Amino acid sequence: MVEGTSIDRHHWVPRSHGGREQSAMHQVCHRKVHAVLTEAELARAYATPEALRAHPEIARFVAWVQRKPATWNTWHRKLRRR
């Protein structure tokens, strides 16, 4: 990871579930985590880096994104209004 705008702070237990501990996480990975898992799932079963990396979909994503440059970031297109 490269310091700057591509870094987010991730709460291992979501704040809505009383979590306070947080760590730096690449923005793309952070968005993927929250796209795949609910806050309840994060609090119950994925509150550590090891547990999160063991999730099958997250593990596949991490393996894929590791091949990208450290400065890589992507912005998903917003749906166009009709």
C-alpha positions in Angstrom: 0.0 0.0 0.0 1.1 3.5 -0.7 0.1 6.3 1.7 -2.4 8.7 0.4 -6.0 8.6 -0.8 -5.9 4.8 -1.6 -5.8 3.9 2.1 -9.0 3.5 4.2 -9.3 2.7 7.9 -11.1 -0.6 8.5 -12.8 -1.3 11.9 -12.4 -5.1 12.5 -15.6 -5.1 14.5 -17.9 -2.5 12.9 -18.5 0.6 15.0 -22.3 -0.2 14.9 -21.4 -3.4 16.9 -19.1 -1.6 19.4 -15.8 -1.9 17.5 -13.0 0.4 18.1 -9.9 -1.4 16.8 -9.0 -0.3 13.2 -6.2 -0.8 10.7 -5.1 0.6 7.4 -6.6 -1.2 4.4 -6.3 -0.6 0.7 -9.4 1.2 -0.5 -10.3 -1.4 -3.1 -10.0 -4.2 -0.6 -12.0 -2.3 1.9 -14.9 -1.8 -0.6 -14.7 -5.5 -1.5 -15.0 -6.6 2.2 -18.1 -4.5 2.7 -19.6 -5.6 -0.6 -19.2 -9.3 0.3 -19.9 -9.3 4.1 -22.6 -7.7 6.2 -21.6 -5.8 9.4 -23.1 -8.6 11.5 -21.0 -11.2 9.6 -17.9 -9.1 10.1 -18.6 -8.7 13.9 -19.4 -12.4 14.4 -16.9 -14.3 12.3 -14.5 -12.0 10.4 -13.1 -9.7 13.1 -9.4 -10.6 12.5 -7.2 -10.3 9.4 -6.7 -14.1 9.4 -10.4 -14.8 9.5 -11.1 -12.3 6.8 -8.4 -13.8 4.5 -9.8 -17.2 5.1 -13.2 -16.3 3.5 -13.2 -17.9 0.0 -14.3 -14.9 -2.0 -12.0 -12.5 -0.1 -9.1 -14.9 -0.6 -9.7 -15.1 -4.3 -9.9 -11.3 -4.5 -6.7 -10.8 -2.5 -4.8 -13.3 -4.8 -6.1 -11.3 -7.8 -5.4 -7.8 -6.5 -1.9 -8.7 -5.3 -0.9 -8.9 -8.9 -1.8 -5.2 -9.4 0.7 -2.3 -8.7 0.7 -0.9 -5.2 -0.8 2.4 -6.5 -3.6 0.7 -8.4 -7.1 1.9 -7.7 -10.3 1.6 -9.5 -13.5 3.5 -9.4 -16.7 1.7 -10.3 -18.9 3.5 -12.7 -22.2 4.8 -11.3 -25.4 3.7 -12.9 -26.6 6.2 -15.4 -30.0 7.7 -14.7 -32.7 7.0 -17.3 
